Amino acid sequence: MINEQNIRILLKNRPNGWPTEDDFEIEVSQIPSIKEGEILLETMWLSLDPYMRGRMNDAKSYADPVQIGAPMVGGAVAKVVESRSPMFVKNDIVEGRIGWQKYAVSSGIELRTVDKSLGPIQTAIGVLGMPGLTAYFGFLDVCEPRPGDIVVVSAASGAVGQVVGQIAKIMGCTVIGTAGSDEKIKFILDELGFDYGINYKSEDICESLDKFCPDGIDIYFDNVGGELTDAVMDRLRVGARISVCGQISQYNNSQLQLGPRNIGSLVRSQAKMEGFLVHAYSNKYPEGLDKMSKWIKEGKLKYKEDIVKGIENAPKTFIGMLNGENFGKTLIKVSDD
Ligand SMILES: NC(=O)c1ccc[n+]([C@@H]2O[C@H](COP(=O)([O-])OP(=O)(O)OC[C@H]3O[C@@H](n4cnc5c(N)ncnc54)[C@H](OP(=O)(O)O)[C@@H]3O)[C@@H](O)[C@H]2O)c1
């Protein structure tokens, strides 16, 4: 018998523009009981990701919106604390879409057992989970890098961007990262080995791009969209590849900005621009995990996590992440390991 209560973070309102903490409700309730075939999970680590902003809208997308009054969606690492299922036993560590809740009941169907030999368990929702795999396949498969390519990656200190830039270095490319603070730029240069960094908040992006890539850009890994992407599009080399991973600069606009405005650049440069969703690569995840865990063990791939304790801090931390207050992969430590 667990001598505790459950905490769930529910969607209270659909935000118009930037979300606020009032759009979430922190609900304290009894820990649910399980039926035959079910397991009870205690969340240990919760991942906060930009896509969750889209789930707060009642809009057509590649996934259904979160219903008002329902727990926010989210990937998490959890411990099996009770099992009435043949699939899992007590103390198994699993990863899956468990949501913003301390305790959750699951059938276990969409959970995977975390391979602790690959790295610390929270990496299963970070560098060795959805964000890392996004970087791996979104860069290697969509951008098809070649040694010597000039690569620009936006949101370069974040969960996806930091991995993209390092894989680009492993592939022999020259890498320019953009990020929103001098501290983040110092990190990608000194710790991750990027060649150049641009603080897009304090520098003239066009001038800096012209300085660091005077002959143009072969690959753009686009995490943000907006003006940064406009600036890159004007500097594409012939045969450039653009991986449209995300458009975070647009997620909190109450009015959709129409575009793209400079698509003629694709004609001039005979470039390829391709959007992708990481889930499309799910049958190849083992390949990506195997490769990246080896790179981590060899010291070729580093990762920075931004850890906040306590599930009740998830709304504030999530809003901060959308605003660039995170430094690395945003994680909530829900319970002790
Ligand atoms: N296609 C897929 O399957 C897939 C999967 C995962 C993630 N994604 C996308 O990948 C992108 C990065 O996700 P992540 O998990 O790695 O997040 P993250 O980079 O760890 O965090 C988000 C970062 O976005 C930056 N940002 C926010 N507003 C911005 C703006 N107006 N202009 C420029 N940068 C801005 C902030 O960094 P700064 O301080 O640098 O501004 C913030 O730290 C997101 O667009 C996300 O939706 C796509």
The ligand as an SDF file (V2000), in Angstrom:
LIG
                    3D

 48 52  0  0  0  0  0  0  0  0999 V2000
    9.7020   16.8040  -36.0550 N   0  0  0  0  0  0  0  0  0  0  0  0
    9.7510   16.1040  -34.9360 C   0  0  0  0  0  0  0  0  0  0  0  0
    9.4620   14.9060  -34.9010 O   0  0  0  0  0  0  0  0  0  0  0  0
   10.1950   16.8060  -33.6730 C   0  0  0  0  0  0  0  0  0  0  0  0
   10.4970   16.0790  -32.5120 C   0  0  0  0  0  0  0  0  0  0  0  0
   10.9860   16.7780  -31.3990 C   0  0  0  0  0  0  0  0  0  0  0  0
   11.1130   18.1500  -31.4360 C   0  0  0  0  0  0  0  0  0  0  0  0
   10.7430   18.8220  -32.5580 N   0  0  0  0  0  0  0  0  0  0  0  0
   10.9010   20.2720  -32.6480 C   0  0  0  0  0  0  0  0  0  0  0  0
   12.2700   20.5790  -32.4580 O   0  0  0  0  0  0  0  0  0  0  0  0
   12.4060   21.8810  -31.9220 C   0  0  0  0  0  0  0  0  0  0  0  0
   13.3340   21.8510  -30.7100 C   0  0  0  0  0  0  0  0  0  0  0  0
   12.7340   21.0530  -29.6950 O   0  0  0  0  0  0  0  0  0  0  0  0
   13.5380   20.7190  -28.3520 P   0  0  0  0  0  0  0  0  0  0  0  0
   12.7910   19.6700  -27.6330 O   0  0  0  0  0  0  0  0  0  0  0  0
   14.9510   20.4990  -28.6830 O   0  0  0  0  0  0  0  0  0  0  0  0
   13.3840   22.0820  -27.5380 O   0  0  0  0  0  0  0  0  0  0  0  0
   14.5680   22.9400  -26.8730 P   0  0  0  0  0  0  0  0  0  0  0  0
   15.4210   23.4280  -27.9930 O   0  0  0  0  0  0  0  0  0  0  0  0
   15.2060   22.1520  -25.8000 O   0  0  0  0  0  0  0  0  0  0  0  0
   13.7590   24.1270  -26.2340 O   0  0  0  0  0  0  0  0  0  0  0  0
   13.1160   25.0560  -27.0170 C   0  0  0  0  0  0  0  0  0  0  0  0
   14.0860   26.1960  -27.4050 C   0  0  0  0  0  0  0  0  0  0  0  0
   13.5600   26.9200  -28.5020 O   0  0  0  0  0  0  0  0  0  0  0  0
   14.1900   28.1860  -28.5260 C   0  0  0  0  0  0  0  0  0  0  0  0
   13.2260   29.2170  -28.9350 N   0  0  0  0  0  0  0  0  0  0  0  0
   12.0530   29.5400  -28.3570 C   0  0  0  0  0  0  0  0  0  0  0  0
   11.4530   30.5560  -29.0230 N   0  0  0  0  0  0  0  0  0  0  0  0
   12.2900   30.8820  -30.0390 C   0  0  0  0  0  0  0  0  0  0  0  0
   12.2470   31.8650  -31.0800 C   0  0  0  0  0  0  0  0  0  0  0  0
   11.2160   32.7150  -31.1910 N   0  0  0  0  0  0  0  0  0  0  0  0
   13.2700   31.9100  -31.9540 N   0  0  0  0  0  0  0  0  0  0  0  0
   14.3220   31.0770  -31.8440 C   0  0  0  0  0  0  0  0  0  0  0  0
   14.4200   30.1290  -30.8750 N   0  0  0  0  0  0  0  0  0  0  0  0
   13.4110   30.0320  -29.9900 C   0  0  0  0  0  0  0  0  0  0  0  0
   14.6820   28.4730  -27.1050 C   0  0  0  0  0  0  0  0  0  0  0  0
   16.1090   28.5170  -27.1350 O   0  0  0  0  0  0  0  0  0  0  0  0
   16.9140   29.8890  -27.3300 P   0  0  0  0  0  0  0  0  0  0  0  0
   17.3400   30.3720  -25.9920 O   0  0  0  0  0  0  0  0  0  0  0  0
   18.0300   29.4880  -28.1850 O   0  0  0  0  0  0  0  0  0  0  0  0
   15.9460   30.8590  -27.9770 O   0  0  0  0  0  0  0  0  0  0  0  0
   14.2450   27.2370  -26.3160 C   0  0  0  0  0  0  0  0  0  0  0  0
   15.2070   26.8540  -25.3700 O   0  0  0  0  0  0  0  0  0  0  0  0
   10.9990   22.3720  -31.6320 C   0  0  0  0  0  0  0  0  0  0  0  0
   10.5570   23.1840  -32.6950 O   0  0  0  0  0  0  0  0  0  0  0  0
   10.1930   21.0930  -31.5900 C   0  0  0  0  0  0  0  0  0  0  0  0
    8.8320   21.2930  -31.8870 O   0  0  0  0  0  0  0  0  0  0  0  0
   10.3020   18.1780  -33.6750 C   0  0  0  0  0  0  0  0  0  0  0  0
  1  2  1  0
  2  3  2  0
  2  4  1  0
  4  5  1  0
  4 48  2  0
  5  6  2  0
  6  7  1  0
  7  8  2  0
  8  9  1  0
  8 48  1  0
  9 10  1  0
  9 46  1  0
 10 11  1  0
 11 12  1  0
 11 44  1  0
 12 13  1  0
 13 14  1  0
 14 15  2  0
 14 16  1  0
 14 17  1  0
 17 18  1  0
 18 19  2  0
 18 20  1  0
 18 21  1  0
 21 22  1  0
 22 23  1  0
 23 24  1  0
 23 42  1  0
 24 25  1  0
 25 26  1  0
 25 36  1  0
 26 27  1  0
 26 35  1  0
 27 28  2  0
 28 29  1  0
 29 30  1  0
 29 35  2  0
 30 31  1  0
 30 32  2  0
 32 33  1  0
 33 34  2  0
 34 35  1  0
 36 37  1  0
 36 42  1  0
 37 38  1  0
 38 39  2  0
 38 40  1  0
 38 41  1  0
 42 43  1  0
 44 45  1  0
 44 46  1  0
 46 47  1  0
M  CHG  2   8   1  16  -1
M  END
$$$$
